[in-house]
Amino acid sequence: MRAGILILPDQRWQVAADRWRRAEEYGFAHAWTYDHIGWRDLVDGPWFDAVPTLAAAASVTSRIRLGTMVASPNFRHPAHFVREIIALDDVSGGRFTLGVGAGGVAGHDTTVLGREPLTARARFERFAEFLGLLDRLLRGEHVTERGDHFTVADARSTPGCVQSPRVPFVVAARGPRSMRLAARYGDAWVTTGLPAGDMPGWWATVETAAGQFDEALAAEGRDPATAGRFLLLDPAAPVYSLSSASFFADALARASSLGFTDVVTHWPRESGWFAGKEATLERVASEVLPALS
């Protein structure tokens, strides 16, 4: 079991830099940030872009893995995004992980661009195109393809990734079709579970999702041991995972019992989303994380 932390890009760098350094010093295995133009009621900001944030994070850390949680085709085009990915992999010395998902049905990332929401089928088809193109380009292919959602003409990714055969993908997926994509392309799968009124109810949704991913792996003929499983603890759960050190430790144990290889919590904020105390984070770092080493 490994533990990671997500640092929202909602602070100026003079504050944020210390958080990324501390994430590494605390012993987290990986650190992430959201990849959105704006997120929920934090859209009025401050809010910073994920790519330069992660490049800056790479400059103040040396060991911790860094990633997007998650990038999507809502506003990323694979021909350009692949250049950003290989740059992040390069400046981090091969520590970048691409967390990627289909993108929300609505929300600021869609409305700010003036686009009509896609149907569920169209979102899946766009996601399949997006993943397929990223996979091919990051493996070094020159790609010319005209799809229903993306067109590329002699796109390439020279000099390619530091990691081989490409940066690892952690694919967010909920429905059976998108889980098949996660099983096909993902080095790992990530879920948040579904919103629920209490923690037992939330854990039940997580357990159901884990079983569905097992089915997707079987359908793709893939050995389950080759696919990591990430659980993003907070956005859908009714209790913040850093409400106490013991609560976080219990979440780790429960996730492990369901076959998850990694969990991700959120850096505590003063109020609103993920409101909590940094003192609790420090207790987790001193009392819980050492047991994972």
Secondary structure, DSSP 8 states (H G I E B T S, - for coil): -EEEEE--S-S-HHHHHHHHHHHHHHT-SEEEE---SS-GGGTTS----HHHHHHHHHHT-SSSEEEEEEE-TTT--HHHHHHHHHHHHHHTTS-EEEEE----SSSHHHHTTT-----HHHHHHHHHHHHHHHHHHHTT--EEEE-SS-EEEEE--TT--SSSSS--EEEE--SHHHHHHHHHH-SEEEE-----SSHHHHHHHHHHHHHHHHHHHHHTT--GGG-EEEEE-SSSSSS-TTS-HHHHHHHHHHHHHTT-SEEEEE--BSSSTTB--HHHHHHIIIIIGGGG-
